[in-house]
Amino acid sequence: MHWLCKPGPALRTHHLHLVPFNSQLWRDRISFRDRLRVDGDIAAEYLKLKRRLAADYPNDREAYTREKTPFIENVLRGDG
């Protein structure tokens, strides 16, 4: 996977991930997206989590991402 942000790492207005088509990562991302689209409860819970993590980690994107990973993994396993 590759990613880039614009205009740069210090100030991010755009954040783009490039993932190989049909890779496991691609399939997981699409699967998670689809679950959010069809299950309003999961989408609402994810939104609440993201807002809390954004408040908890306003300047630490890595921690923000790390802390939401268990939720995503649970949804992908069907536990969410």
Protein Blocks (a to p, Z undefined) as FASTA:
>chain_A
ZZdddfbfklcfbdcddddehiaklmmmmmmmmmmmmmmklmmmmmmmmmmmmmmmmmlm
klmmmmmmmmmmmmmnopZZ
